Amino acid sequence: MDAIEPTCVMVTGGAGFIGSSVVRYLAGTVGVKVVNVDKLTYAANLGNVAPVASSPLYAFEQVDITDRTALDAVFAKHQPDAVMHLAAESHVDRSIDGPDAFIKTNINGTATVLNAARAHYERADEAVKERFRVLHVSTDEVFGSLGAEGFFTETTPYDPSSPYSASKAASDHLAIAWHRTFGLPVVLSNCSNNYGPYHLPEKLIPLMILNALDGQRLPVYGTGENVRDWLFVDDHAKALWRVLTRGRTGESYNIGGHNERTNLQVVETICDLLDKLKPAAQSRRALITFVTDRPGHDMRYAIDPTKIETELGWTAQETFDSGIEKTVQWYLDNEAWWGPLRAIAKQRQGQG
């Protein structure tokens, strides 16, 4: 199919970790108008989009994606001809402690976005309909756990393990159903674990960086042998633009970086980088502490990105080694960004 050229892209969850990378890339590099739709939950931060916030190509709307009336107003005001749907509750541990929020946002919220997009699409003129797309952004966690061998492909059966991955699996099915039933031009992506700048301090990599800087213990689940396939967030943003503009409607594309590491290897790499970049009295590896594994902890994820590489010509630019060094250096240079978030997280932990 011919590539489309959107003139205005609505990005849901654009103040979050991955969403803000997309917003910065579209408004700052691609040069397309972006409407950032975000509720501004704990996981969002408008500081994430500060580099493009003053651009005439950037607009912000504080909207809950479960609010159909508010979404309709955003569509009417900005007339987007593409939607990149990234808004989601995304922390597995939080989904175990409180699954209801994940059902509300990830399932009901996605249905609301799809319905609002469908209504907008059906009202649009033929020229807009030709280029209109909805990209639903999801995770490889919907596929469950791999054994020691093999990779997730676009045809891997869904087998989610956590409330988070189950809610994302449901939202994937809704997106494809809206394409098949209502003719909404939807494309779908499933990515491996993202990392990079602006990552919320409760997530594995930033948590380990900041705990290590503080001389605090580095908690690793189980024996640390769980394997994840890591993807630098800015590589992911470029991939998503490629899927939106060149992907075939009704198709899904797996996005991965060929970067499998055990959790222990990740933590050890961070320790070694910090020892090099900001030496301490002893190696940070001494801070590694093994803790009780979490329920339903999938053993291994690994993505086969052959389809996006061959069909759409995208490949990850960062290796894990290059990306993690950039990430660690960013956290060393940007305490003004993470310091307040870290303080809030510590206060929350103290309360309960």
Contacts in CASP RR format, 6 or more apart in sequence:
PFRMAT RR
TARGET T0000
AUTHOR 0000-0000-0000
METHOD contacts of the structure
MODEL  1
MDAIEPTCVMVTGGAGFIGSSVVRYLAGTVGVKVVNVDKLTYAANLGNVA
PVASSPLYAFEQVDITDRTALDAVFAKHQPDAVMHLAAESHVDRSIDGPD
AFIKTNINGTATVLNAARAHYERADEAVKERFRVLHVSTDEVFGSLGAEG
FFTETTPYDPSSPYSASKAASDHLAIAWHRTFGLPVVLSNCSNNYGPYHL
PEKLIPLMILNALDGQRLPVYGTGENVRDWLFVDDHAKALWRVLTRGRTG
ESYNIGGHNERTNLQVVETICDLLDKLKPAAQSRRALITFVTDRPGHDMR
YAIDPTKIETELGWTAQETFDSGIEKTVQWYLDNEAWWGPLRAIAKQRQG
QG
1 246 0 8 1.000
1 247 0 8 1.000
1 248 0 8 1.000
1 249 0 8 1.000
3 245 0 8 1.000
3 246 0 8 1.000
4 82 0 8 1.000
4 130 0 8 1.000
4 131 0 8 1.000
4 133 0 8 1.000
4 244 0 8 1.000
4 245 0 8 1.000
4 246 0 8 1.000
5 131 0 8 1.000
5 245 0 8 1.000
6 32 0 8 1.000
6 80 0 8 1.000
6 81 0 8 1.000
6 82 0 8 1.000
6 131 0 8 1.000
6 133 0 8 1.000
6 244 0 8 1.000
6 245 0 8 1.000
7 32 0 8 1.000
7 33 0 8 1.000
7 81 0 8 1.000
8 32 0 8 1.000
8 33 0 8 1.000
8 34 0 8 1.000
8 35 0 8 1.000
8 78 0 8 1.000
8 79 0 8 1.000
8 80 0 8 1.000
8 81 0 8 1.000
8 82 0 8 1.000
9 26 0 8 1.000
9 32 0 8 1.000
9 33 0 8 1.000
9 34 0 8 1.000
9 35 0 8 1.000
9 80 0 8 1.000
9 81 0 8 1.000
9 82 0 8 1.000
9 83 0 8 1.000
9 84 0 8 1.000
9 244 0 8 1.000
10 34 0 8 1.000
10 35 0 8 1.000
10 37 0 8 1.000
10 74 0 8 1.000
10 75 0 8 1.000
10 78 0 8 1.000
10 80 0 8 1.000
10 82 0 8 1.000
10 83 0 8 1.000
10 84 0 8 1.000
11 19 0 8 1.000
11 22 0 8 1.000
11 23 0 8 1.000
11 26 0 8 1.000
11 34 0 8 1.000
11 35 0 8 1.000
11 36 0 8 1.000
11 37 0 8 1.000
11 83 0 8 1.000
11 84 0 8 1.000
11 86 0 8 1.000
12 37 0 8 1.000
12 38 0 8 1.000
12 65 0 8 1.000
12 83 0 8 1.000
12 84 0 8 1.000
12 85 0 8 1.000
12 86 0 8 1.000
12 87 0 8 1.000
12 113 0 8 1.000
13 19 0 8 1.000
13 36 0 8 1.000
13 37 0 8 1.000
13 38 0 8 1.000
13 39 0 8 1.000
13 44 0 8 1.000
13 65 0 8 1.000
13 86 0 8 1.000
13 87 0 8 1.000
13 88 0 8 1.000
14 20 0 8 1.000
14 22 0 8 1.000
14 23 0 8 1.000
14 36 0 8 1.000
14 37 0 8 1.000
14 38 0 8 1.000
14 44 0 8 1.000
14 48 0 8 1.000
14 49 0 8 1.000
14 86 0 8 1.000
14 87 0 8 1.000
15 23 0 8 1.000
15 36 0 8 1.000
15 38 0 8 1.000
15 40 0 8 1.000
15 44 0 8 1.000
15 45 0 8 1.000
15 46 0 8 1.000
15 47 0 8 1.000
15 48 0 8 1.000
15 49 0 8 1.000
15 60 0 8 1.000
16 38 0 8 1.000
16 43 0 8 1.000
16 44 0 8 1.000
16 45 0 8 1.000
16 48 0 8 1.000
16 86 0 8 1.000
16 198 0 8 1.000
16 200 0 8 1.000
17 43 0 8 1.000
17 48 0 8 1.000
17 194 0 8 1.000
17 198 0 8 1.000
17 199 0 8 1.000
17 200 0 8 1.000
17 203 0 8 1.000
17 233 0 8 1.000
18 86 0 8 1.000
18 137 0 8 1.000
18 194 0 8 1.000
18 233 0 8 1.000
18 236 0 8 1.000
18 237 0 8 1.000
19 84 0 8 1.000
19 86 0 8 1.000
19 237 0 8 1.000
20 45 0 8 1.000
20 47 0 8 1.000
20 48 0 8 1.000
20 49 0 8 1.000
20 198 0 8 1.000
21 198 0 8 1.000
21 233 0 8 1.000
21 234 0 8 1.000
21 236 0 8 1.000
21 237 0 8 1.000
22 84 0 8 1.000
22 86 0 8 1.000
22 237 0 8 1.000
22 240 0 8 1.000
22 241 0 8 1.000
23 34 0 8 1.000
23 36 0 8 1.000
23 48 0 8 1.000
23 49 0 8 1.000
23 52 0 8 1.000
23 58 0 8 1.000
24 48 0 8 1.000
24 49 0 8 1.000
24 51 0 8 1.000
24 52 0 8 1.000
24 237 0 8 1.000
25 234 0 8 1.000
25 237 0 8 1.000
25 238 0 8 1.000
25 241 0 8 1.000
26 32 0 8 1.000
26 34 0 8 1.000
26 57 0 8 1.000
26 241 0 8 1.000
27 33 0 8 1.000
27 34 0 8 1.000
27 52 0 8 1.000
27 55 0 8 1.000
27 57 0 8 1.000
27 58 0 8 1.000
28 51 0 8 1.000
28 52 0 8 1.000
28 55 0 8 1.000
28 57 0 8 1.000
30 241 0 8 1.000
31 57 0 8 1.000
32 57 0 8 1.000
33 57 0 8 1.000
33 58 0 8 1.000
33 59 0 8 1.000
33 78 0 8 1.000
34 52 0 8 1.000
34 57 0 8 1.000
34 58 0 8 1.000
34 59 0 8 1.000
35 59 0 8 1.000
35 60 0 8 1.000
35 61 0 8 1.000
35 74 0 8 1.000
35 78 0 8 1.000
35 80 0 8 1.000
36 49 0 8 1.000
36 58 0 8 1.000
36 59 0 8 1.000
36 60 0 8 1.000
36 61 0 8 1.000
37 61 0 8 1.000
37 63 0 8 1.000
37 65 0 8 1.000
37 71 0 8 1.000
37 74 0 8 1.000
37 87 0 8 1.000
38 44 0 8 1.000
38 60 0 8 1.000
38 61 0 8 1.000
38 62 0 8 1.000
38 63 0 8 1.000
38 87 0 8 1.000
39 62 0 8 1.000
39 63 0 8 1.000
39 64 0 8 1.000
39 65 0 8 1.000
39 87 0 8 1.000
40 46 0 8 1.000
40 62 0 8 1.000
41 89 0 8 1.000
42 344 0 8 1.000
43 89 0 8 1.000
43 90 0 8 1.000
43 91 0 8 1.000
43 200 0 8 1.000
45 198 0 8 1.000
45 337 0 8 1.000
45 341 0 8 1.000
46 53 0 8 1.000
46 60 0 8 1.000
47 53 0 8 1.000
47 337 0 8 1.000
48 198 0 8 1.000
49 58 0 8 1.000
49 60 0 8 1.000
52 58 0 8 1.000
53 60 0 8 1.000
59 78 0 8 1.000
61 70 0 8 1.000
61 74 0 8 1.000
61 77 0 8 1.000
61 78 0 8 1.000
63 70 0 8 1.000
63 71 0 8 1.000
63 74 0 8 1.000
64 70 0 8 1.000
65 71 0 8 1.000
65 87 0 8 1.000
65 105 0 8 1.000
65 109 0 8 1.000
65 110 0 8 1.000
65 112 0 8 1.000
65 113 0 8 1.000
66 104 0 8 1.000
66 105 0 8 1.000
66 108 0 8 1.000
66 109 0 8 1.000
66 112 0 8 1.000
67 112 0 8 1.000
68 112 0 8 1.000
68 115 0 8 1.000
68 116 0 8 1.000
71 112 0 8 1.000
71 113 0 8 1.000
71 116 0 8 1.000
72 116 0 8 1.000
72 119 0 8 1.000
72 120 0 8 1.000
75 116 0 8 1.000
75 117 0 8 1.000
75 119 0 8 1.000
75 120 0 8 1.000
79 128 0 8 1.000
80 120 0 8 1.000
81 124 0 8 1.000
81 128 0 8 1.000
81 131 0 8 1.000
81 132 0 8 1.000
82 131 0 8 1.000
82 132 0 8 1.000
82 133 0 8 1.000
82 134 0 8 1.000
82 135 0 8 1.000
82 244 0 8 1.000
83 113 0 8 1.000
83 117 0 8 1.000
83 133 0 8 1.000
83 134 0 8 1.000
83 135 0 8 1.000
84 135 0 8 1.000
84 137 0 8 1.000
84 240 0 8 1.000
84 244 0 8 1.000
85 110 0 8 1.000
85 113 0 8 1.000
85 134 0 8 1.000
85 135 0 8 1.000
85 136 0 8 1.000
85 137 0 8 1.000
85 175 0 8 1.000
86 137 0 8 1.000
87 105 0 8 1.000
87 109 0 8 1.000
87 113 0 8 1.000
88 105 0 8 1.000
88 106 0 8 1.000
88 168 0 8 1.000
88 171 0 8 1.000
89 95 0 8 1.000
89 101 0 8 1.000
89 102 0 8 1.000
89 105 0 8 1.000
89 106 0 8 1.000
89 164 0 8 1.000
89 167 0 8 1.000
90 139 0 8 1.000
90 164 0 8 1.000
91 164 0 8 1.000
91 202 0 8 1.000
91 203 0 8 1.000
92 141 0 8 1.000
92 162 0 8 1.000
92 164 0 8 1.000
92 165 0 8 1.000
92 294 0 8 1.000
93 294 0 8 1.000
94 101 0 8 1.000
94 102 0 8 1.000
94 164 0 8 1.000
95 102 0 8 1.000
95 162 0 8 1.000
95 163 0 8 1.000
95 164 0 8 1.000
95 167 0 8 1.000
96 162 0 8 1.000
96 163 0 8 1.000
96 294 0 8 1.000
96 295 0 8 1.000
98 163 0 8 1.000
99 163 0 8 1.000
99 167 0 8 1.000
102 163 0 8 1.000
102 164 0 8 1.000
102 167 0 8 1.000
103 163 0 8 1.000
103 167 0 8 1.000
105 167 0 8 1.000
106 164 0 8 1.000
106 167 0 8 1.000
106 168 0 8 1.000
106 170 0 8 1.000
106 171 0 8 1.000
107 167 0 8 1.000
107 170 0 8 1.000
107 171 0 8 1.000
107 174 0 8 1.000
109 171 0 8 1.000
110 136 0 8 1.000
110 171 0 8 1.000
110 174 0 8 1.000
110 175 0 8 1.000
111 174 0 8 1.000
113 134 0 8 1.000
114 134 0 8 1.000
114 174 0 8 1.000
114 175 0 8 1.000
114 178 0 8 1.000
114 184 0 8 1.000
114 186 0 8 1.000
117 134 0 8 1.000
117 184 0 8 1.000
118 178 0 8 1.000
118 182 0 8 1.000
118 184 0 8 1.000
121 129 0 8 1.000
121 132 0 8 1.000
121 184 0 8 1.000
121 185 0 8 1.000
124 132 0 8 1.000
132 185 0 8 1.000
133 185 0 8 1.000
133 186 0 8 1.000
133 187 0 8 1.000
133 244 0 8 1.000
133 245 0 8 1.000
133 249 0 8 1.000
134 175 0 8 1.000
134 178 0 8 1.000
134 184 0 8 1.000
134 185 0 8 1.000
134 186 0 8 1.000
134 187 0 8 1.000
135 186 0 8 1.000
135 187 0 8 1.000
135 188 0 8 1.000
135 189 0 8 1.000
135 240 0 8 1.000
135 243 0 8 1.000
135 244 0 8 1.000
136 171 0 8 1.000
136 172 0 8 1.000
136 175 0 8 1.000
136 186 0 8 1.000
136 187 0 8 1.000
136 188 0 8 1.000
136 189 0 8 1.000
137 189 0 8 1.000
137 191 0 8 1.000
137 240 0 8 1.000
138 168 0 8 1.000
138 171 0 8 1.000
138 172 0 8 1.000
138 188 0 8 1.000
138 189 0 8 1.000
138 190 0 8 1.000
138 191 0 8 1.000
139 165 0 8 1.000
139 168 0 8 1.000
139 190 0 8 1.000
139 191 0 8 1.000
140 152 0 8 1.000
140 190 0 8 1.000
140 191 0 8 1.000
140 192 0 8 1.000
140 193 0 8 1.000
140 229 0 8 1.000
140 254 0 8 1.000
140 301 0 8 1.000
140 303 0 8 1.000
141 160 0 8 1.000
141 161 0 8 1.000
141 162 0 8 1.000
141 164 0 8 1.000
141 165 0 8 1.000
141 168 0 8 1.000
141 298 0 8 1.000
141 301 0 8 1.000
142 158 0 8 1.000
142 159 0 8 1.000
142 160 0 8 1.000
142 165 0 8 1.000
142 168 0 8 1.000
142 169 0 8 1.000
142 172 0 8 1.000
142 190 0 8 1.000
143 152 0 8 1.000
143 156 0 8 1.000
143 157 0 8 1.000
143 158 0 8 1.000
143 159 0 8 1.000
143 160 0 8 1.000
143 190 0 8 1.000
143 301 0 8 1.000
144 158 0 8 1.000
144 159 0 8 1.000
144 160 0 8 1.000
144 161 0 8 1.000
144 165 0 8 1.000
144 298 0 8 1.000
144 301 0 8 1.000
145 159 0 8 1.000
145 161 0 8 1.000
145 298 0 8 1.000
145 299 0 8 1.000
145 300 0 8 1.000
145 301 0 8 1.000
146 152 0 8 1.000
146 298 0 8 1.000
146 299 0 8 1.000
146 300 0 8 1.000
146 301 0 8 1.000
146 302 0 8 1.000
147 299 0 8 1.000
147 300 0 8 1.000
148 300 0 8 1.000
150 302 0 8 1.000
150 304 0 8 1.000
151 302 0 8 1.000
151 303 0 8 1.000
151 304 0 8 1.000
152 190 0 8 1.000
152 254 0 8 1.000
152 301 0 8 1.000
152 302 0 8 1.000
152 303 0 8 1.000
152 304 0 8 1.000
153 254 0 8 1.000
153 304 0 8 1.000
153 306 0 8 1.000
153 307 0 8 1.000
154 190 0 8 1.000
154 251 0 8 1.000
154 252 0 8 1.000
154 253 0 8 1.000
154 254 0 8 1.000
154 307 0 8 1.000
158 169 0 8 1.000
158 172 0 8 1.000
158 173 0 8 1.000
160 166 0 8 1.000
160 168 0 8 1.000
160 169 0 8 1.000
161 296 0 8 1.000
161 297 0 8 1.000
161 298 0 8 1.000
162 296 0 8 1.000
172 188 0 8 1.000
172 190 0 8 1.000
172 252 0 8 1.000
175 186 0 8 1.000
175 188 0 8 1.000
176 186 0 8 1.000
176 188 0 8 1.000
176 250 0 8 1.000
176 252 0 8 1.000
178 184 0 8 1.000
178 186 0 8 1.000
179 185 0 8 1.000
179 186 0 8 1.000
179 249 0 8 1.000
179 250 0 8 1.000
180 250 0 8 1.000
185 249 0 8 1.000
185 250 0 8 1.000
186 249 0 8 1.000
186 250 0 8 1.000
187 243 0 8 1.000
187 244 0 8 1.000
187 247 0 8 1.000
187 248 0 8 1.000
187 249 0 8 1.000
187 250 0 8 1.000
187 251 0 8 1.000
187 252 0 8 1.000
187 253 0 8 1.000
188 250 0 8 1.000
188 251 0 8 1.000
188 252 0 8 1.000
188 253 0 8 1.000
189 239 0 8 1.000
189 240 0 8 1.000
189 243 0 8 1.000
189 252 0 8 1.000
189 253 0 8 1.000
189 254 0 8 1.000
189 255 0 8 1.000
190 252 0 8 1.000
190 253 0 8 1.000
190 254 0 8 1.000
190 255 0 8 1.000
190 303 0 8 1.000
191 231 0 8 1.000
191 236 0 8 1.000
191 239 0 8 1.000
191 254 0 8 1.000
191 255 0 8 1.000
191 256 0 8 1.000
191 303 0 8 1.000
192 228 0 8 1.000
192 229 0 8 1.000
192 230 0 8 1.000
192 231 0 8 1.000
192 255 0 8 1.000
192 256 0 8 1.000
192 257 0 8 1.000
192 259 0 8 1.000
192 301 0 8 1.000
192 302 0 8 1.000
192 303 0 8 1.000
193 228 0 8 1.000
193 229 0 8 1.000
193 230 0 8 1.000
193 231 0 8 1.000
193 301 0 8 1.000
194 230 0 8 1.000
194 231 0 8 1.000
194 232 0 8 1.000
194 233 0 8 1.000
194 236 0 8 1.000
195 203 0 8 1.000
195 205 0 8 1.000
195 230 0 8 1.000
195 231 0 8 1.000
195 232 0 8 1.000
195 233 0 8 1.000
195 323 0 8 1.000
195 324 0 8 1.000
195 327 0 8 1.000
196 205 0 8 1.000
196 232 0 8 1.000
196 233 0 8 1.000
196 234 0 8 1.000
196 323 0 8 1.000
196 326 0 8 1.000
196 327 0 8 1.000
196 330 0 8 1.000
197 233 0 8 1.000
197 326 0 8 1.000
197 327 0 8 1.000
197 330 0 8 1.000
197 331 0 8 1.000
197 334 0 8 1.000
198 233 0 8 1.000
198 337 0 8 1.000
199 205 0 8 1.000
199 206 0 8 1.000
199 233 0 8 1.000
199 327 0 8 1.000
200 206 0 8 1.000
200 341 0 8 1.000
201 207 0 8 1.000
201 210 0 8 1.000
201 338 0 8 1.000
201 341 0 8 1.000
201 342 0 8 1.000
201 345 0 8 1.000
202 345 0 8 1.000
204 263 0 8 1.000
204 266 0 8 1.000
205 266 0 8 1.000
205 270 0 8 1.000
205 324 0 8 1.000
205 327 0 8 1.000
206 331 0 8 1.000
206 338 0 8 1.000
208 218 0 8 1.000
208 266 0 8 1.000
208 267 0 8 1.000
208 270 0 8 1.000
208 271 0 8 1.000
209 270 0 8 1.000
209 274 0 8 1.000
209 327 0 8 1.000
209 328 0 8 1.000
209 331 0 8 1.000
210 331 0 8 1.000
210 338 0 8 1.000
210 342 0 8 1.000
211 217 0 8 1.000
211 218 0 8 1.000
211 287 0 8 1.000
212 218 0 8 1.000
212 270 0 8 1.000
212 271 0 8 1.000
212 274 0 8 1.000
212 284 0 8 1.000
212 287 0 8 1.000
213 274 0 8 1.000
213 278 0 8 1.000
213 331 0 8 1.000
213 332 0 8 1.000
215 280 0 8 1.000
215 284 0 8 1.000
215 287 0 8 1.000
216 287 0 8 1.000
217 287 0 8 1.000
217 288 0 8 1.000
217 289 0 8 1.000
218 267 0 8 1.000
218 271 0 8 1.000
218 284 0 8 1.000
218 287 0 8 1.000
218 288 0 8 1.000
218 289 0 8 1.000
219 289 0 8 1.000
219 290 0 8 1.000
219 291 0 8 1.000
220 263 0 8 1.000
220 264 0 8 1.000
220 267 0 8 1.000
220 288 0 8 1.000
220 289 0 8 1.000
220 290 0 8 1.000
220 291 0 8 1.000
221 263 0 8 1.000
221 290 0 8 1.000
221 291 0 8 1.000
221 292 0 8 1.000
221 293 0 8 1.000
221 294 0 8 1.000
221 297 0 8 1.000
222 290 0 8 1.000
222 291 0 8 1.000
222 292 0 8 1.000
222 293 0 8 1.000
222 297 0 8 1.000
223 264 0 8 1.000
223 290 0 8 1.000
224 262 0 8 1.000
224 263 0 8 1.000
224 264 0 8 1.000
224 290 0 8 1.000
225 262 0 8 1.000
225 263 0 8 1.000
225 264 0 8 1.000
225 299 0 8 1.000
226 262 0 8 1.000
226 263 0 8 1.000
226 297 0 8 1.000
226 298 0 8 1.000
226 299 0 8 1.000
226 300 0 8 1.000
227 260 0 8 1.000
227 261 0 8 1.000
227 262 0 8 1.000
227 263 0 8 1.000
227 299 0 8 1.000
227 300 0 8 1.000
227 301 0 8 1.000
227 302 0 8 1.000
228 260 0 8 1.000
228 261 0 8 1.000
228 263 0 8 1.000
228 266 0 8 1.000
228 300 0 8 1.000
228 301 0 8 1.000
229 256 0 8 1.000
229 257 0 8 1.000
229 258 0 8 1.000
229 259 0 8 1.000
229 260 0 8 1.000
229 301 0 8 1.000
229 302 0 8 1.000
229 303 0 8 1.000
230 257 0 8 1.000
230 259 0 8 1.000
230 260 0 8 1.000
230 261 0 8 1.000
230 266 0 8 1.000
230 320 0 8 1.000
230 324 0 8 1.000
231 255 0 8 1.000
231 256 0 8 1.000
231 257 0 8 1.000
231 259 0 8 1.000
231 303 0 8 1.000
231 316 0 8 1.000
232 257 0 8 1.000
232 316 0 8 1.000
232 317 0 8 1.000
232 318 0 8 1.000
232 323 0 8 1.000
232 326 0 8 1.000
232 327 0 8 1.000
234 318 0 8 1.000
235 257 0 8 1.000
235 316 0 8 1.000
235 317 0 8 1.000
235 318 0 8 1.000
236 255 0 8 1.000
238 314 0 8 1.000
238 317 0 8 1.000
239 253 0 8 1.000
239 255 0 8 1.000
239 256 0 8 1.000
239 308 0 8 1.000
239 314 0 8 1.000
239 316 0 8 1.000
240 255 0 8 1.000
242 308 0 8 1.000
242 312 0 8 1.000
242 313 0 8 1.000
242 314 0 8 1.000
243 253 0 8 1.000
243 255 0 8 1.000
243 308 0 8 1.000
243 312 0 8 1.000
246 311 0 8 1.000
246 312 0 8 1.000
247 253 0 8 1.000
247 311 0 8 1.000
247 312 0 8 1.000
248 311 0 8 1.000
253 307 0 8 1.000
253 308 0 8 1.000
253 311 0 8 1.000
253 312 0 8 1.000
254 303 0 8 1.000
254 304 0 8 1.000
254 305 0 8 1.000
254 307 0 8 1.000
254 308 0 8 1.000
255 303 0 8 1.000
255 305 0 8 1.000
255 308 0 8 1.000
255 314 0 8 1.000
256 303 0 8 1.000
256 305 0 8 1.000
256 316 0 8 1.000
257 303 0 8 1.000
257 305 0 8 1.000
257 316 0 8 1.000
258 305 0 8 1.000
258 316 0 8 1.000
259 316 0 8 1.000
259 319 0 8 1.000
259 320 0 8 1.000
260 300 0 8 1.000
260 302 0 8 1.000
261 269 0 8 1.000
261 320 0 8 1.000
264 288 0 8 1.000
266 324 0 8 1.000
267 288 0 8 1.000
268 285 0 8 1.000
268 288 0 8 1.000
269 320 0 8 1.000
269 321 0 8 1.000
269 324 0 8 1.000
270 284 0 8 1.000
270 324 0 8 1.000
270 328 0 8 1.000
271 283 0 8 1.000
271 284 0 8 1.000
271 285 0 8 1.000
271 287 0 8 1.000
271 288 0 8 1.000
272 284 0 8 1.000
272 285 0 8 1.000
273 324 0 8 1.000
273 325 0 8 1.000
273 328 0 8 1.000
274 280 0 8 1.000
274 284 0 8 1.000
274 328 0 8 1.000
275 283 0 8 1.000
275 284 0 8 1.000
277 328 0 8 1.000
277 329 0 8 1.000
277 332 0 8 1.000
278 332 0 8 1.000
305 314 0 8 1.000
305 315 0 8 1.000
305 316 0 8 1.000
308 314 0 8 1.000
309 315 0 8 1.000
318 326 0 8 1.000
331 338 0 8 1.000
END
